[in-house]
Amino acid sequence: MIKKKIVFLIRDLNCGGAQRQLVTLVKGIDNTRFDVAVIYFYPGGTLVQELQDNNCKVICLNKQGRWDISNFLWRLLNELKKINPDILHGYMGEANLLSILIKPFLPFTRIVWGIRCSKMNLDVYDWLSRFLSKVECFLFQFADLIIINSHAGKKDLLNFGFSEQKMVVVPNGIDTNRFQPDREAGIKVRSEWQVSSQQILIGLVGRLDPQKDHPNFLKAAALLCQEYDNIQFVCVGTGDSKYIEELQQISEDLAISNRVIWAGRRTDMRAVHNALDIAVSASGFGEGFGNTIGEAMACGVPCVVTDIGDSAWIVGDTGIVVPPHNCQALAAGCKHLIELNNDEKITIKQKARKKIVECFSVDKLVENTLSHCLQTLSI
């Protein structure tokens, strides 16, 4: 049997939500049926080794900054011509756009876009991001298939004029073998952060970016600090240094800087999730399928989420859903979980993991993605 060749195209392989999903997907693909390669733009990346360990071909184009365009495109085209893929699957913004620009040189390759957000507030980003978004709204018509990871994202794209016939929703998959309850690992991380077993630890995991609305999280934290002496908060992730300084200043202005841990980037995410008593997603816009929500739930951690993207659908009745940009509601949601009795806490933890195992498995992610991609070959 001749193997089908699939190339995934992505900006970088740093440890972000979309990048992690790409690695999860690739690791689940049967390499006796498919030849898979991942091409990424910028050198480095904490996830490169994991792909290589899975015998996946990984190609770095060594892009040297935003304006390294002509040489970068030449390298990309050469790599793709050598592979001559059946399917070229872009993963987000720039990768999607580039797949269309290259399409005339790969006439027999089907182009698949991956879109992983909803209701983006582009006002908080630079002019180039706003421009590329407008270009994306024009070029979508040249893609053979658009895979969105959330129902909210699909609804948003329909409002932008995208063709419903070309779009399918494939929710993210959570590796429930990797993300599972692990009390000892959680205790170790809490010890590292100097958080005792008697303290309540509430965490927000995700890059430090305006989309995640850390200011709202910090304001809710300040309200909870007024009610509980034994409470700590942690922000796990990194971002632009200026923005991090702004967030740290907010925590100082709220007089909670001694209650907030800035943990930076972590790779031991199962241990991190297991260290938490409550996981929070405070996103104000742009969320599609929140990986960190699914990962926390798979570890048996109850969640409080804002009603952005598919977060409410993911959590269902296993956590609390609150409006975005509302610190009082966010604090109240956390308080509700804090005040549950022990039996209720055990039940909600078990329900959270069960929801992820039954509804958002890696097998479903792989099966649905490949099925839709292969259908494009018969167009």
N, C-alpha and C positions, 0 to 999 in steps of 0.2 A: 504494500500500500504506500502510495506517495504521500509524504507528510505535507500538510499545509503549513505555509510559512507566515508567521505573524510577527510584526514589529510594533512594539510599543514606543511611543515618542513622548518624552517628558522633560521638563525644564531642568530638574535636579533630582538627586536621590538622597536628600537630607530627610530627617525623620519627621515628616509632616503626615497629616491624615491621608491625603491623596496618595502620597508616595508609599505609605504603609499598605494601602489597599492594593496598589499596583503589585507590590511584592507578594502580598497574600494571594492575589489572583494568579500571578505567574507560577508561584510554587505549587498551585493546585492543578495546573494544566498538565495533562498526560504527555510527556515528551516522547512517547512511542508513536503518538499520532500527530504531534505538532512540533515544528522547529520554531522556537521563540527567541527573539532578541529584544533587548531594551536599549534604546539609544537615548542618551541624556546630554544636555547642553554643557553644563558647568562642572568643572572637575571637583573631586572630593565627594563627600556624601557617605553617611553612616550606614546606608542600606546596600551599598555596592557589594560588599563581601557576602552578604546573605544571599543575594542573587547568584553570585559566582559559585557559592557553596552548593547551590541547587542545580549546577551545570547549565545555567542560563548564559547565553552570550550577552555580554554587557559592553557597550561601546560608548566612550566619552568623546564628545566633539571638541572639548577644551575651549569653549567659547571664552573670549577674553574681555567680557564686559558687554554692556548693552549695544554699543555701536560697532562691535565686531560682527559685521553682517555678511559681506561678500565672501570672505574666506570661510566663514562658518557655514553658509549655504552650500558652498562648493563641497566642503567636507561631508555635509549631510547627504547631498545628492549622490556623491560617490559611494558612500556606505550603503545607501538604499539600492543603488543600481547593482552593487555586488550581491546583495541578498535577493533582490527582486521579489519582495513579499507578495503574498496573496492578499493580505490585509495589513493596512497601516492604521494603527489605533492611536490617535492623539489623546493625550491626557491633559486636559485643561487648556485655557487661553492660547498662549503662544504656540504650543504644540499643535493645537487644532488648526490655527491659521496657517502654519507652515505646511501642514499636510495638504492643504488645498493648493498652495503655491507650487508644490512639487508634483501635484497630480498630473499635469501635462507630460511630465517626463516618465511617468509610471502608468501607462494607459491601461494596463490589465490589473492594476492594484485597486482594491476597494478601500475607500476611505471611511473610517469610523471615528466619530468625535466622542470624547468623554467629557461631560459637563457635570460639575460637582458642587453647585452652589444654587442659591435662590435669593431673589430680592436683594441684589447687591446695591449698596450705597456707594456709588463711585465718587461722590463728592469728597470723600476722605482720602482718595488716592490721587496720584499725579495725572498730568494731562495725557501721558502715553497710555495709561491704563484705560482712561475714558475713551480715547481714540480707538484702541484695539477692540474695545467692547462694541463700538459702532460698526467696525469692520466685520466683526464676528456675526453681527445680525444680518449683514449682507451676504457673507460667504457661506452661511450654513446650507444654502440651497445646493451647493456643489458637493456636499458630503453624501455618502450613500446611506449612512446610518448615524443616528445620534443617540448615545446611551447616557441617560441621566440617572443619578443615584438617589433621586427623591421625587415623590409625587409633587411636592411644592415647587421643585425646580422645573418640572415639566409644565406646570400651570403658568409659571413665570415666563417661560420661553414661548408658550402659546400667545401670551399677551404681547410679546415682542414680534409676533408674526412668523415664528418658526412653524414648519409643516408638521402636523400631528402624525402624518403617515410615516415620516422618517424617524420618529422618536419612540423609544421604549424606556421603561423604568426598570433598572436592575439595582435593587438595594445593595448596600455594602454587605460584605460577609465578615463575620467575627470568628477568629480562630479560638474556639472555646477550649481547646487543649492547652493553648498558651495562656489564655486569659481564663483563670478559674480561681476559686477561693484558695488562698495560701496565707494562713494566719501567721506563720513564722516569718515569711518574707515581709509581711506588713509590719510586724513588730520590729524587725531589723531596721527598716526605713524610718519608722517613728523614733527609734532610739537615735538614729543619725541626726534627725531633726530636733531631738530633745523634746519630744512630745510623749507624755506619759500615758499609760493605759486609762487613767482617770480623766484625761482631757478629751474633749470632742474635737475632732479634726475634720474640717470641711475644705475641700479642694476644688480648684478649677484647673483642669489640664488642657493646654492648648497654647498655640503660639501667642505671644503678646502683640496683639494687632487690634485696631479699632473694631473689627468685626466681632470680636469676642466680648466686648464691653466689660473689660475689667473694672472700669470706674463704678459701674453698677454693682458688681460683685463686692467691691471694697465698701461701698455705701451700705449695702446690706450687712456686711461684716460688722460695720460700726454699730448698726442697730442691734445686732445680736450680742455684741460685746457689752451693751448696756444691760442685758438680761442674764448673761452667763459669764461667770468669772473663769470657768474652766474650759474655755473655747479657744481654738487656734485655727488659723487659715493658712493655706498654702497655694501658691501659684506656680504651676509646673510648666515650663516652656520658656522660650526666648524670643527675641524680636529686635527691632531697631533700638539702639542704645538710647537715643533721645526719648523715645516713647517709654522705655522702661524707667528712665529717670522721672518722667512725668507721672507715671503710676506710683512710683515710690514716694513722690512728693504728695500725691493725693492721700496715701496712707498716713503720712506724717501730719497732714492738715486735719485728718479725721482722728488723730491721736490714737491710731491703732498700729503704728509701725512695729511695736513690740509683739504684736499678735499675728503678724503676717510674715510667712516664710517665702522668700523668693528662691525657688529651688533650681531655676535654670533648666537646661535641657537634660533629660534623663533617658536612658535606654532600657532600664529595668522596669518597664511599665507595669508588668503584673504586680511587682512588689509595691510600686507607687499606688496603684488603685487599691490594693489590699490594705494599705496604710490608712485609707480614708474611712471615716464613718459616714460621710455624705459626699457625693460628687455633684458638682454644679456645672451647668452650662448656662451662661448668662448672655449668650449671643444676641445682638441687637438686629442683625441682618446677615444675609449671605450664607447662612447655614443650609446645607443640603441634608445629608445624612451624617450626623455627628458620630464619628468613630469613637471618640472618647466616652460618649454615653454608652454605646454598645459594649465597649471593653469593660467599663466599670460595672455595668449590669452583669456581664458574664462572670465577673469576680464576686458577684453577690453584694454589690454596693448600691444602696438606694440613691436615686437621683432626683434633683430638683432642676427643671429645665425651663427655659423660656420658650414660648410658643412660636418658634421660628423654624422654617424648613419642616422636616419630618420628625422633629424631636418629640412632639406630643404623641405621634403615632408609634414611635419606637418605644417610648416609656409605657404608654397605655395606663393600666391601673397599677403599675408596679412602682410608681413614684408620684411626684407632684409637678404639675404644669402651671406656669405663671405667665402673665403678660411681660413682654420685653420692656426695658427701660423703666422698671418699677421696682425700686429697691425695697420698698415696704412689703410688696407681694413676695419678692424673692426671700426676704428675711422670714416672713410668715411661713413660707413653704418649708424652709429649713427647720423652723421651730416645730412645725407639725411632726416632722420625722424625728426630731430630738425627743419629743414628748411621748412617742410611742412606748408601750411597755415591752418587755423583753420578748414575749411571745409574738407580738405584732411585728417587732423588728426582724425576728427570725423568719416569719412568714413572708414579709416583703422582700427580704434578701433572696429567699428561695424562688419566689415568683419572678424576680428580676432575671436571675440566671436562666430559668426555664424559658422565659420569653425569647431570649437570644438564641439558646440552643435550638428551639423549635422553629423559629421564624427567620433567623439571619445567619444561616450556616455558610461556611466557605464553599461547601459542595454546591449549594444553590447559586452562589455568586458565579462560580466557574461554569456550571452547566448552562445557566441563562445567558451569560456573556458569550460563550462559544456558540451556542445555538443561534443567537441573533446575528453574530458575525458571519457564520457560515451561510446563513440565508442570503446575505448580500452577494455571495458568489454565484447565485443562480439568477441574479437580476439581469 
